[in-house]
Amino acid sequence: MSVPTRLVVAAVLAIAVPLAASQAPVRLTLATQAPSNSTWHKALGELGATWAKVTSGRVTLQLFPDARLGDEQTVVKKLTGNIQVQAALLTAGGLANIADAFNVFGMPFFIENDAEQQAVQKKLEPRLQEILEAKGVHLIAWGTGGWVELFSKQPIRTLAELKASKLYTGDDRLLQWYTTNGFNAVLLPLAEITTQLKLPSGNINAAPNTPYLAMMTQIFTPAPYMLDLHIAPLVGALIVSTKAWNSISADDRAKLTEAARAMEAKIRSEIPALDATSLAEMTKKGLQVVKLAPPAAAEFRAAATDMVKTMRGKMVPADIFDMALAERDAFRKTKGK
Protein backbone atom coordinates (compact mmCIF):
# COMPACT_ATOMS: atom_id res chain seq x y z
CA MET A 1 0.00 0.00 0.00
CA SER A 2 1.51 3.35 -1.00
CA VAL A 3 2.00 6.17 1.49
CA PRO A 4 -0.80 8.35 -0.03
CA THR A 5 -3.18 5.37 0.10
CA ARG A 6 -2.35 4.68 3.74
CA LEU A 7 -2.99 8.31 4.58
CA VAL A 8 -6.40 8.20 2.88
CA VAL A 9 -7.35 5.01 4.75
CA ALA A 10 -6.25 6.50 8.06
CA ALA A 11 -8.32 9.61 7.40
CA VAL A 12 -11.41 7.56 6.60
CA LEU A 13 -10.99 5.45 9.74
CA ALA A 14 -10.62 8.56 11.85
CA ILE A 15 -13.83 10.01 10.45
CA ALA A 16 -15.62 6.71 11.05
CA VAL A 17 -14.98 6.76 14.82
CA PRO A 18 -18.46 6.61 16.42
CA LEU A 19 -19.78 9.87 17.74
CA ALA A 20 -20.34 8.24 21.14
CA ALA A 21 -16.60 7.97 21.62
CA SER A 22 -16.01 11.69 21.08
CA GLN A 23 -19.30 13.05 22.44
CA ALA A 24 -18.96 15.68 25.14
CA PRO A 25 -20.48 14.57 28.48
CA VAL A 26 -24.13 15.56 28.88
CA ARG A 27 -25.55 16.23 32.33
CA LEU A 28 -29.34 16.35 32.45
CA THR A 29 -31.05 18.19 35.29
CA LEU A 30 -34.36 16.44 35.94
CA ALA A 31 -37.18 18.04 37.91
CA THR A 32 -40.21 16.25 39.33
CA GLN A 33 -42.97 16.68 41.89
CA ALA A 34 -42.41 13.09 43.04
CA PRO A 35 -41.72 12.92 46.79
CA SER A 36 -38.28 11.89 47.99
CA ASN A 37 -38.01 8.15 48.57
CA SER A 38 -41.21 7.47 46.63
CA THR A 39 -41.18 4.65 44.11
CA TRP A 40 -40.80 7.20 41.28
CA HIS A 41 -37.88 8.96 42.95
CA LYS A 42 -36.11 5.66 43.59
CA ALA A 43 -36.77 4.50 40.02
CA LEU A 44 -35.32 7.72 38.62
CA GLY A 45 -32.24 7.30 40.79
CA GLU A 46 -31.77 3.78 39.44
CA LEU A 47 -32.36 5.08 35.92
CA GLY A 48 -29.66 7.71 36.34
CA ALA A 49 -27.20 5.06 37.48
CA THR A 50 -28.11 2.87 34.51
CA TRP A 51 -27.75 5.74 32.05
CA ALA A 52 -24.31 6.56 33.36
CA LYS A 53 -23.29 2.90 33.13
CA VAL A 54 -24.59 2.13 29.63
CA THR A 55 -23.09 5.34 28.21
CA SER A 56 -19.79 5.00 30.09
CA GLY A 57 -20.49 8.29 31.85
CA ARG A 58 -21.33 10.25 28.70
CA VAL A 59 -24.86 10.93 30.03
CA THR A 60 -25.60 11.60 33.71
CA LEU A 61 -28.75 12.59 35.54
CA GLN A 62 -29.12 15.07 38.39
CA LEU A 63 -32.45 14.67 40.22
CA PHE A 64 -34.54 17.33 41.95
CA PRO A 65 -37.64 15.75 43.56
CA ASP A 66 -40.23 17.36 45.86
CA ALA A 67 -40.93 20.24 43.45
CA ARG A 68 -37.59 21.79 44.43
CA LEU A 69 -37.34 23.50 41.05
CA GLY A 70 -40.93 24.70 41.07
CA ASP A 71 -44.40 23.39 40.35
CA GLU A 72 -45.10 21.63 37.06
CA GLN A 73 -46.06 24.81 35.25
CA THR A 74 -42.78 26.42 36.29
CA VAL A 75 -40.79 23.32 35.33
CA VAL A 76 -42.37 23.29 31.87
CA LYS A 77 -41.39 26.92 31.33
CA LYS A 78 -37.82 26.18 32.38
CA LEU A 79 -37.56 23.07 30.22
CA THR A 80 -39.09 24.53 27.06
CA GLY A 81 -37.06 27.69 27.54
CA ASN A 82 -33.85 25.65 28.08
CA ILE A 83 -33.36 27.31 31.45
CA GLN A 84 -31.83 25.17 34.24
CA VAL A 85 -34.01 22.11 33.48
CA GLN A 86 -33.41 19.66 30.61
CA ALA A 87 -35.67 16.80 31.69
CA ALA A 88 -38.75 16.19 33.82
CA LEU A 89 -41.10 13.52 35.06
CA LEU A 90 -44.50 15.18 34.81
CA THR A 91 -48.10 14.17 35.35
CA ALA A 92 -50.56 14.48 32.48
CA GLY A 93 -51.75 17.70 34.12
CA GLY A 94 -48.22 19.08 33.95
CA LEU A 95 -47.81 17.91 30.37
CA ALA A 96 -51.01 19.79 29.52
CA ASN A 97 -49.00 22.98 30.10
CA ILE A 98 -47.13 21.98 26.95
CA ALA A 99 -50.09 20.63 24.97
CA ASP A 100 -53.81 20.37 25.74
CA ALA A 101 -53.82 16.90 24.21
CA PHE A 102 -52.59 15.43 27.51
CA ASN A 103 -55.82 16.47 29.23
CA VAL A 104 -57.28 13.38 27.58
CA PHE A 105 -55.86 11.22 30.38
CA GLY A 106 -57.57 13.23 33.12
CA MET A 107 -61.14 13.00 31.84
CA PRO A 108 -63.21 11.61 34.75
CA PHE A 109 -64.59 8.09 34.35
CA PHE A 110 -63.54 8.01 30.69
CA ILE A 111 -61.18 5.07 31.25
CA GLU A 112 -62.14 2.22 33.58
CA ASN A 113 -59.03 0.07 34.06
CA ASP A 114 -55.31 -0.31 33.40
CA ALA A 115 -55.78 -2.33 30.22
CA GLU A 116 -57.99 0.37 28.70
CA GLN A 117 -55.54 3.05 29.70
CA GLN A 118 -52.62 1.26 28.06
CA ALA A 119 -54.60 0.64 24.87
CA VAL A 120 -55.55 4.30 24.55
CA GLN A 121 -52.03 5.45 25.48
CA LYS A 122 -50.43 3.18 22.86
CA LYS A 123 -52.80 4.43 20.18
CA LEU A 124 -52.20 8.09 20.99
CA GLU A 125 -48.43 7.89 21.55
CA PRO A 126 -47.27 8.54 17.94
CA ARG A 127 -49.52 11.60 17.67
CA LEU A 128 -48.56 12.88 21.13
CA GLN A 129 -44.89 12.43 20.24
CA GLU A 130 -45.43 14.60 17.15
CA ILE A 131 -47.15 17.28 19.20
CA LEU A 132 -44.35 17.36 21.78
CA GLU A 133 -41.61 17.41 19.15
CA ALA A 134 -43.25 20.48 17.61
CA LYS A 135 -42.94 22.12 21.03
CA GLY A 136 -39.25 21.24 21.37
CA VAL A 137 -39.77 18.28 23.70
CA HIS A 138 -39.05 14.55 23.34
CA LEU A 139 -41.02 11.83 25.17
CA ILE A 140 -38.73 9.07 26.42
CA ALA A 141 -41.11 6.92 28.46
CA TRP A 142 -44.47 6.91 30.22
CA GLY A 143 -45.14 6.90 33.92
CA THR A 144 -48.06 5.73 36.00
CA GLY A 145 -49.23 6.48 39.50
CA GLY A 146 -52.23 4.25 39.99
CA TRP A 147 -55.84 5.40 40.18
CA VAL A 148 -57.09 8.73 41.48
CA GLU A 149 -59.76 8.45 44.19
CA LEU A 150 -61.50 11.18 46.18
CA PHE A 151 -60.47 11.85 49.80
CA SER A 152 -62.73 14.07 51.92
CA LYS A 153 -63.32 15.36 55.43
CA GLN A 154 -66.94 14.16 55.37
CA PRO A 155 -68.34 11.12 53.57
CA ILE A 156 -69.54 11.79 50.02
CA ARG A 157 -72.25 9.42 48.82
CA THR A 158 -74.07 11.34 46.10
CA LEU A 159 -73.30 13.62 43.18
CA ALA A 160 -75.09 16.44 44.99
CA GLU A 161 -72.79 16.05 48.00
CA LEU A 162 -69.75 16.13 45.74
CA LYS A 163 -70.94 19.30 44.03
CA ALA A 164 -71.49 20.92 47.42
CA SER A 165 -67.98 20.07 48.64
CA LYS A 166 -65.04 22.45 48.39
CA LEU A 167 -63.04 20.46 45.86
CA TYR A 168 -59.33 21.01 45.24
CA THR A 169 -58.04 21.74 41.77
CA GLY A 170 -54.62 22.97 40.71
CA ASP A 171 -55.56 24.14 37.23
CA ASP A 172 -57.24 27.40 36.15
CA ARG A 173 -59.05 25.83 33.22
CA LEU A 174 -60.25 22.89 35.29
CA LEU A 175 -61.57 25.41 37.82
CA GLN A 176 -63.66 27.04 35.09
CA TRP A 177 -64.79 23.65 33.81
CA TYR A 178 -65.86 22.47 37.25
CA THR A 179 -67.67 25.74 37.94
CA THR A 180 -69.51 25.59 34.62
CA ASN A 181 -70.69 22.10 35.52
CA GLY A 182 -72.02 23.08 38.94
CA PHE A 183 -69.09 22.16 41.21
CA ASN A 184 -67.58 24.26 43.98
CA ALA A 185 -63.92 23.85 43.02
CA VAL A 186 -61.11 25.82 44.66
CA LEU A 187 -57.79 26.66 43.02
CA LEU A 188 -54.77 25.97 45.23
CA PRO A 189 -51.07 25.09 44.91
CA LEU A 190 -50.45 21.35 45.27
CA ALA A 191 -48.39 21.92 48.42
CA GLU A 192 -51.38 23.51 50.15
CA ILE A 193 -53.66 20.46 50.04
CA THR A 194 -52.71 18.91 53.38
CA THR A 195 -52.45 22.28 55.14
CA GLN A 196 -55.91 23.41 54.05
CA LEU A 197 -57.49 20.05 54.87
CA LYS A 198 -56.11 20.24 58.40
CA LEU A 199 -57.70 23.64 59.07
CA PRO A 200 -61.19 23.51 60.66
CA SER A 201 -62.41 26.04 58.09
CA GLY A 202 -59.89 25.40 55.32
CA ASN A 203 -60.42 26.43 51.72
CA ILE A 204 -61.04 22.81 50.69
CA ASN A 205 -62.61 19.75 52.26
CA ALA A 206 -62.08 17.25 49.44
CA ALA A 207 -59.15 16.42 47.18
CA PRO A 208 -58.38 13.77 44.55
CA ASN A 209 -55.33 11.58 45.11
CA THR A 210 -54.07 8.05 44.69
CA PRO A 211 -53.93 5.75 47.74
CA TYR A 212 -50.14 5.52 47.60
CA LEU A 213 -49.68 9.29 47.49
CA ALA A 214 -52.39 9.82 50.10
CA MET A 215 -50.45 7.52 52.40
CA MET A 216 -47.15 9.27 51.70
CA THR A 217 -48.54 12.77 52.20
CA GLN A 218 -50.82 11.70 55.09
CA ILE A 219 -53.81 13.60 53.69
CA PHE A 220 -56.03 10.75 54.85
CA THR A 221 -55.57 11.97 58.44
CA PRO A 222 -57.49 15.24 57.99
CA ALA A 223 -59.58 13.69 55.17
CA PRO A 224 -60.48 10.25 56.56
CA TYR A 225 -63.05 9.25 53.91
CA MET A 226 -62.27 7.81 50.48
CA LEU A 227 -64.89 7.47 47.79
CA ASP A 228 -64.38 4.02 46.26
CA LEU A 229 -64.84 5.12 42.68
CA HIS A 230 -61.91 5.33 40.24
CA ILE A 231 -61.91 8.86 38.84
CA ALA A 232 -59.04 8.61 36.37
CA PRO A 233 -55.62 6.99 35.99
CA LEU A 234 -52.65 9.07 37.12
CA VAL A 235 -50.65 9.17 33.90
CA GLY A 236 -47.25 10.80 33.56
CA ALA A 237 -44.28 10.88 31.25
CA LEU A 238 -40.51 11.29 31.31
CA ILE A 239 -39.57 14.03 28.86
CA VAL A 240 -36.41 15.85 27.79
CA SER A 241 -35.86 18.99 25.77
CA THR A 242 -35.19 18.24 22.11
CA LYS A 243 -32.11 20.46 22.29
CA ALA A 244 -30.60 18.31 25.06
CA TRP A 245 -31.74 15.07 23.41
CA ASN A 246 -30.11 15.99 20.10
CA SER A 247 -26.82 16.68 21.87
CA ILE A 248 -26.63 12.95 22.64
CA SER A 249 -25.47 10.45 20.03
CA ALA A 250 -28.06 8.25 18.32
CA ASP A 251 -26.43 5.16 19.81
CA ASP A 252 -26.66 6.55 23.34
CA ARG A 253 -30.22 7.78 22.79
CA ALA A 254 -31.25 4.22 21.99
CA LYS A 255 -29.65 2.99 25.23
CA LEU A 256 -31.34 5.72 27.27
CA THR A 257 -34.72 4.92 25.78
CA GLU A 258 -34.37 1.20 26.40
CA ALA A 259 -33.51 1.79 30.06
CA ALA A 260 -36.34 4.29 30.50
CA ARG A 261 -38.91 1.91 29.00
CA ALA A 262 -37.68 -0.79 31.38
CA MET A 263 -38.28 1.67 34.25
CA GLU A 264 -41.77 2.34 32.88
CA ALA A 265 -42.62 -1.37 32.93
CA LYS A 266 -41.18 -1.82 36.43
CA ILE A 267 -43.20 1.04 37.92
CA ARG A 268 -46.38 -0.13 36.22
CA SER A 269 -45.94 -3.58 37.75
CA GLU A 270 -45.33 -2.15 41.24
CA ILE A 271 -48.03 0.50 41.54
CA PRO A 272 -51.12 -1.73 41.99
CA ALA A 273 -49.54 -3.47 44.98
CA LEU A 274 -48.39 -0.14 46.45
CA ASP A 275 -51.91 1.27 46.18
CA ALA A 276 -53.42 -1.85 47.74
CA THR A 277 -50.90 -1.90 50.59
CA SER A 278 -51.37 1.82 51.23
CA LEU A 279 -55.14 1.46 51.29
CA ALA A 280 -54.92 -1.41 53.78
CA GLU A 281 -52.54 0.57 56.00
CA MET A 282 -54.72 3.71 55.92
CA THR A 283 -57.79 1.64 56.76
CA LYS A 284 -56.02 0.32 59.85
CA LYS A 285 -55.36 3.93 60.85
CA GLY A 286 -58.95 5.08 60.52
CA LEU A 287 -59.65 5.69 56.84
CA GLN A 288 -63.24 4.83 55.94
CA VAL A 289 -63.92 3.65 52.40
CA VAL A 290 -67.26 4.85 51.08
CA LYS A 291 -68.89 2.49 48.61
CA LEU A 292 -71.67 3.95 46.49
CA ALA A 293 -75.05 2.35 46.11
CA PRO A 294 -75.60 1.25 42.46
CA PRO A 295 -78.05 4.11 41.66
CA ALA A 296 -75.59 6.71 42.99
CA ALA A 297 -72.70 5.16 41.04
CA ALA A 298 -74.81 5.21 37.87
CA GLU A 299 -75.65 8.86 38.48
CA PHE A 300 -71.97 9.73 38.84
CA ARG A 301 -71.04 7.98 35.61
CA ALA A 302 -73.92 9.46 33.63
CA ALA A 303 -73.03 12.95 34.78
CA ALA A 304 -69.34 12.38 34.01
CA THR A 305 -70.14 11.15 30.50
CA ASP A 306 -72.07 14.36 29.78
CA MET A 307 -69.39 16.52 31.36
CA VAL A 308 -66.56 14.86 29.45
CA LYS A 309 -68.26 15.69 26.16
CA THR A 310 -67.86 19.39 26.99
CA MET A 311 -64.07 18.91 27.02
CA ARG A 312 -63.97 18.03 23.33
CA GLY A 313 -62.51 20.86 21.29
CA LYS A 314 -61.94 22.95 24.39
CA MET A 315 -59.76 21.29 26.98
CA VAL A 316 -58.95 18.33 24.71
CA PRO A 317 -58.35 18.82 20.96
CA ALA A 318 -61.19 17.27 18.96
CA ASP A 319 -58.92 14.89 17.01
CA ILE A 320 -57.29 13.57 20.19
CA PHE A 321 -60.65 13.17 21.91
CA ASP A 322 -62.10 11.28 18.95
CA MET A 323 -59.06 9.05 18.61
CA ALA A 324 -59.14 8.17 22.31
CA LEU A 325 -62.88 7.51 22.27
CA ALA A 326 -62.65 5.28 19.20
CA GLU A 327 -59.77 3.26 20.66
CA ARG A 328 -61.42 2.90 24.05
CA ASP A 329 -64.69 1.70 22.50
CA ALA A 330 -62.85 -0.66 20.14
CA PHE A 331 -60.95 -2.13 23.07
CA ARG A 332 -64.16 -2.61 25.03
CA LYS A 333 -65.69 -4.49 22.11
CA THR A 334 -62.83 -6.97 22.23
CA LYS A 335 -63.79 -7.59 25.86
CA GLY A 336 -67.45 -8.05 25.04
CA LYS A 337 -68.58 -4.73 26.50
VEXDREN-2710 file (C-alpha; in Angstrom, 1 decimal):
% VEXDREN-2710
k/r/px/py/pz
1/MET/0.0/0.0/0.0
2/SER/1.5/3.3/-1.0
3/VAL/2.0/6.2/1.5
4/PRO/-0.8/8.3/0.0
5/THR/-3.2/5.4/0.1
6/ARG/-2.3/4.7/3.7
7/LEU/-3.0/8.3/4.6
8/VAL/-6.4/8.2/2.9
9/VAL/-7.4/5.0/4.7
10/ALA/-6.2/6.5/8.1
11/ALA/-8.3/9.6/7.4
12/VAL/-11.4/7.6/6.6
13/LEU/-11.0/5.5/9.7
14/ALA/-10.6/8.6/11.8
15/ILE/-13.8/10.0/10.4
16/ALA/-15.6/6.7/11.1
17/VAL/-15.0/6.8/14.8
18/PRO/-18.5/6.6/16.4
19/LEU/-19.8/9.9/17.7
20/ALA/-20.3/8.2/21.1
21/ALA/-16.6/8.0/21.6
22/SER/-16.0/11.7/21.1
23/GLN/-19.3/13.1/22.4
24/ALA/-19.0/15.7/25.1
25/PRO/-20.5/14.6/28.5
26/VAL/-24.1/15.6/28.9
27/ARG/-25.5/16.2/32.3
28/LEU/-29.3/16.4/32.4
29/THR/-31.1/18.2/35.3
30/LEU/-34.4/16.4/35.9
31/ALA/-37.2/18.0/37.9
32/THR/-40.2/16.2/39.3
33/GLN/-43.0/16.7/41.9
34/ALA/-42.4/13.1/43.0
35/PRO/-41.7/12.9/46.8
36/SER/-38.3/11.9/48.0
37/ASN/-38.0/8.2/48.6
38/SER/-41.2/7.5/46.6
39/THR/-41.2/4.6/44.1
40/TRP/-40.8/7.2/41.3
41/HIS/-37.9/9.0/42.9
42/LYS/-36.1/5.7/43.6
43/ALA/-36.8/4.5/40.0
44/LEU/-35.3/7.7/38.6
45/GLY/-32.2/7.3/40.8
46/GLU/-31.8/3.8/39.4
47/LEU/-32.4/5.1/35.9
48/GLY/-29.7/7.7/36.3
49/ALA/-27.2/5.1/37.5
50/THR/-28.1/2.9/34.5
51/TRP/-27.8/5.7/32.0
52/ALA/-24.3/6.6/33.4
53/LYS/-23.3/2.9/33.1
54/VAL/-24.6/2.1/29.6
55/THR/-23.1/5.3/28.2
56/SER/-19.8/5.0/30.1
57/GLY/-20.5/8.3/31.8
58/ARG/-21.3/10.2/28.7
59/VAL/-24.9/10.9/30.0
60/THR/-25.6/11.6/33.7
61/LEU/-28.7/12.6/35.5
62/GLN/-29.1/15.1/38.4
63/LEU/-32.4/14.7/40.2
64/PHE/-34.5/17.3/41.9
65/PRO/-37.6/15.8/43.6
66/ASP/-40.2/17.4/45.9
67/ALA/-40.9/20.2/43.4
68/ARG/-37.6/21.8/44.4
69/LEU/-37.3/23.5/41.0
70/GLY/-40.9/24.7/41.1
71/ASP/-44.4/23.4/40.3
72/GLU/-45.1/21.6/37.1
73/GLN/-46.1/24.8/35.2
74/THR/-42.8/26.4/36.3
75/VAL/-40.8/23.3/35.3
76/VAL/-42.4/23.3/31.9
77/LYS/-41.4/26.9/31.3
78/LYS/-37.8/26.2/32.4
79/LEU/-37.6/23.1/30.2
80/THR/-39.1/24.5/27.1
81/GLY/-37.1/27.7/27.5
82/ASN/-33.9/25.7/28.1
83/ILE/-33.4/27.3/31.5
84/GLN/-31.8/25.2/34.2
85/VAL/-34.0/22.1/33.5
86/GLN/-33.4/19.7/30.6
87/ALA/-35.7/16.8/31.7
88/ALA/-38.7/16.2/33.8
89/LEU/-41.1/13.5/35.1
90/LEU/-44.5/15.2/34.8
91/THR/-48.1/14.2/35.4
92/ALA/-50.6/14.5/32.5
93/GLY/-51.7/17.7/34.1
94/GLY/-48.2/19.1/34.0
95/LEU/-47.8/17.9/30.4
96/ALA/-51.0/19.8/29.5
97/ASN/-49.0/23.0/30.1
98/ILE/-47.1/22.0/26.9
99/ALA/-50.1/20.6/25.0
100/ASP/-53.8/20.4/25.7
101/ALA/-53.8/16.9/24.2
102/PHE/-52.6/15.4/27.5
103/ASN/-55.8/16.5/29.2
104/VAL/-57.3/13.4/27.6
105/PHE/-55.9/11.2/30.4
106/GLY/-57.6/13.2/33.1
107/MET/-61.1/13.0/31.8
108/PRO/-63.2/11.6/34.8
109/PHE/-64.6/8.1/34.4
110/PHE/-63.5/8.0/30.7
111/ILE/-61.2/5.1/31.3
112/GLU/-62.1/2.2/33.6
113/ASN/-59.0/0.1/34.1
114/ASP/-55.3/-0.3/33.4
115/ALA/-55.8/-2.3/30.2
116/GLU/-58.0/0.4/28.7
117/GLN/-55.5/3.1/29.7
118/GLN/-52.6/1.3/28.1
119/ALA/-54.6/0.6/24.9
120/VAL/-55.6/4.3/24.5
121/GLN/-52.0/5.5/25.5
122/LYS/-50.4/3.2/22.9
123/LYS/-52.8/4.4/20.2
124/LEU/-52.2/8.1/21.0
125/GLU/-48.4/7.9/21.5
126/PRO/-47.3/8.5/17.9
127/ARG/-49.5/11.6/17.7
128/LEU/-48.6/12.9/21.1
129/GLN/-44.9/12.4/20.2
130/GLU/-45.4/14.6/17.2
131/ILE/-47.2/17.3/19.2
132/LEU/-44.4/17.4/21.8
133/GLU/-41.6/17.4/19.2
134/ALA/-43.2/20.5/17.6
135/LYS/-42.9/22.1/21.0
136/GLY/-39.3/21.2/21.4
137/VAL/-39.8/18.3/23.7
138/HIS/-39.1/14.5/23.3
139/LEU/-41.0/11.8/25.2
140/ILE/-38.7/9.1/26.4
141/ALA/-41.1/6.9/28.5
142/TRP/-44.5/6.9/30.2
143/GLY/-45.1/6.9/33.9
144/THR/-48.1/5.7/36.0
145/GLY/-49.2/6.5/39.5
146/GLY/-52.2/4.3/40.0
147/TRP/-55.8/5.4/40.2
148/VAL/-57.1/8.7/41.5
149/GLU/-59.8/8.5/44.2
150/LEU/-61.5/11.2/46.2
151/PHE/-60.5/11.9/49.8
152/SER/-62.7/14.1/51.9
153/LYS/-63.3/15.4/55.4
154/GLN/-66.9/14.2/55.4
155/PRO/-68.3/11.1/53.6
156/ILE/-69.5/11.8/50.0
157/ARG/-72.2/9.4/48.8
158/THR/-74.1/11.3/46.1
159/LEU/-73.3/13.6/43.2
160/ALA/-75.1/16.4/45.0
161/GLU/-72.8/16.1/48.0
162/LEU/-69.7/16.1/45.7
163/LYS/-70.9/19.3/44.0
164/ALA/-71.5/20.9/47.4
165/SER/-68.0/20.1/48.6
166/LYS/-65.0/22.4/48.4
167/LEU/-63.0/20.5/45.9
168/TYR/-59.3/21.0/45.2
169/THR/-58.0/21.7/41.8
170/GLY/-54.6/23.0/40.7
171/ASP/-55.6/24.1/37.2
172/ASP/-57.2/27.4/36.2
173/ARG/-59.0/25.8/33.2
174/LEU/-60.3/22.9/35.3
175/LEU/-61.6/25.4/37.8
176/GLN/-63.7/27.0/35.1
177/TRP/-64.8/23.7/33.8
178/TYR/-65.9/22.5/37.2
179/THR/-67.7/25.7/37.9
180/THR/-69.5/25.6/34.6
181/ASN/-70.7/22.1/35.5
182/GLY/-72.0/23.1/38.9
183/PHE/-69.1/22.2/41.2
184/ASN/-67.6/24.3/44.0
185/ALA/-63.9/23.9/43.0
186/VAL/-61.1/25.8/44.7
187/LEU/-57.8/26.7/43.0
188/LEU/-54.8/26.0/45.2
189/PRO/-51.1/25.1/44.9
190/LEU/-50.4/21.3/45.3
191/ALA/-48.4/21.9/48.4
192/GLU/-51.4/23.5/50.2
193/ILE/-53.7/20.5/50.0
194/THR/-52.7/18.9/53.4
195/THR/-52.4/22.3/55.1
196/GLN/-55.9/23.4/54.1
197/LEU/-57.5/20.1/54.9
198/LYS/-56.1/20.2/58.4
199/LEU/-57.7/23.6/59.1
200/PRO/-61.2/23.5/60.7
201/SER/-62.4/26.0/58.1
202/GLY/-59.9/25.4/55.3
203/ASN/-60.4/26.4/51.7
204/ILE/-61.0/22.8/50.7
205/ASN/-62.6/19.7/52.3
206/ALA/-62.1/17.2/49.4
207/ALA/-59.2/16.4/47.2
208/PRO/-58.4/13.8/44.5
209/ASN/-55.3/11.6/45.1
210/THR/-54.1/8.0/44.7
211/PRO/-53.9/5.8/47.7
212/TYR/-50.1/5.5/47.6
213/LEU/-49.7/9.3/47.5
214/ALA/-52.4/9.8/50.1
215/MET/-50.5/7.5/52.4
216/MET/-47.1/9.3/51.7
217/THR/-48.5/12.8/52.2
218/GLN/-50.8/11.7/55.1
219/ILE/-53.8/13.6/53.7
220/PHE/-56.0/10.8/54.9
221/THR/-55.6/12.0/58.4
222/PRO/-57.5/15.2/58.0
223/ALA/-59.6/13.7/55.2
224/PRO/-60.5/10.3/56.6
225/TYR/-63.1/9.3/53.9
226/MET/-62.3/7.8/50.5
227/LEU/-64.9/7.5/47.8
228/ASP/-64.4/4.0/46.3
229/LEU/-64.8/5.1/42.7
230/HIS/-61.9/5.3/40.2
231/ILE/-61.9/8.9/38.8
232/ALA/-59.0/8.6/36.4
233/PRO/-55.6/7.0/36.0
234/LEU/-52.7/9.1/37.1
235/VAL/-50.6/9.2/33.9
236/GLY/-47.2/10.8/33.6
237/ALA/-44.3/10.9/31.2
238/LEU/-40.5/11.3/31.3
239/ILE/-39.6/14.0/28.9
240/VAL/-36.4/15.8/27.8
241/SER/-35.9/19.0/25.8
242/THR/-35.2/18.2/22.1
243/LYS/-32.1/20.5/22.3
244/ALA/-30.6/18.3/25.1
245/TRP/-31.7/15.1/23.4
246/ASN/-30.1/16.0/20.1
247/SER/-26.8/16.7/21.9
248/ILE/-26.6/13.0/22.6
249/SER/-25.5/10.4/20.0
250/ALA/-28.1/8.3/18.3
251/ASP/-26.4/5.2/19.8
252/ASP/-26.7/6.5/23.3
253/ARG/-30.2/7.8/22.8
254/ALA/-31.2/4.2/22.0
255/LYS/-29.7/3.0/25.2
256/LEU/-31.3/5.7/27.3
257/THR/-34.7/4.9/25.8
258/GLU/-34.4/1.2/26.4
259/ALA/-33.5/1.8/30.1
260/ALA/-36.3/4.3/30.5
261/ARG/-38.9/1.9/29.0
262/ALA/-37.7/-0.8/31.4
263/MET/-38.3/1.7/34.2
264/GLU/-41.8/2.3/32.9
265/ALA/-42.6/-1.4/32.9
266/LYS/-41.2/-1.8/36.4
267/ILE/-43.2/1.0/37.9
268/ARG/-46.4/-0.1/36.2
269/SER/-45.9/-3.6/37.7
270/GLU/-45.3/-2.2/41.2
271/ILE/-48.0/0.5/41.5
272/PRO/-51.1/-1.7/42.0
273/ALA/-49.5/-3.5/45.0
274/LEU/-48.4/-0.1/46.4
275/ASP/-51.9/1.3/46.2
276/ALA/-53.4/-1.9/47.7
277/THR/-50.9/-1.9/50.6
278/SER/-51.4/1.8/51.2
279/LEU/-55.1/1.5/51.3
280/ALA/-54.9/-1.4/53.8
281/GLU/-52.5/0.6/56.0
282/MET/-54.7/3.7/55.9
283/THR/-57.8/1.6/56.8
284/LYS/-56.0/0.3/59.9
285/LYS/-55.4/3.9/60.8
286/GLY/-58.9/5.1/60.5
287/LEU/-59.6/5.7/56.8
288/GLN/-63.2/4.8/55.9
289/VAL/-63.9/3.7/52.4
290/VAL/-67.3/4.8/51.1
291/LYS/-68.9/2.5/48.6
292/LEU/-71.7/3.9/46.5
293/ALA/-75.0/2.4/46.1
294/PRO/-75.6/1.2/42.5
295/PRO/-78.0/4.1/41.7
296/ALA/-75.6/6.7/43.0
297/ALA/-72.7/5.2/41.0
298/ALA/-74.8/5.2/37.9
299/GLU/-75.6/8.9/38.5
300/PHE/-72.0/9.7/38.8
301/ARG/-71.0/8.0/35.6
302/ALA/-73.9/9.5/33.6
303/ALA/-73.0/13.0/34.8
304/ALA/-69.3/12.4/34.0
305/THR/-70.1/11.1/30.5
306/ASP/-72.1/14.4/29.8
307/MET/-69.4/16.5/31.4
308/VAL/-66.6/14.9/29.5
309/LYS/-68.3/15.7/26.2
310/THR/-67.9/19.4/27.0
311/MET/-64.1/18.9/27.0
312/ARG/-64.0/18.0/23.3
313/GLY/-62.5/20.9/21.3
314/LYS/-61.9/23.0/24.4
315/MET/-59.8/21.3/27.0
316/VAL/-58.9/18.3/24.7
317/PRO/-58.3/18.8/21.0
318/ALA/-61.2/17.3/19.0
319/ASP/-58.9/14.9/17.0
320/ILE/-57.3/13.6/20.2
321/PHE/-60.7/13.2/21.9
322/ASP/-62.1/11.3/18.9
323/MET/-59.1/9.1/18.6
324/ALA/-59.1/8.2/22.3
325/LEU/-62.9/7.5/22.3
326/ALA/-62.6/5.3/19.2
327/GLU/-59.8/3.3/20.7
328/ARG/-61.4/2.9/24.0
329/ASP/-64.7/1.7/22.5
330/ALA/-62.9/-0.7/20.1
331/PHE/-60.9/-2.1/23.1
332/ARG/-64.2/-2.6/25.0
333/LYS/-65.7/-4.5/22.1
334/THR/-62.8/-7.0/22.2
335/LYS/-63.8/-7.6/25.9
336/GLY/-67.5/-8.1/25.0
337/LYS/-68.6/-4.7/26.5
END
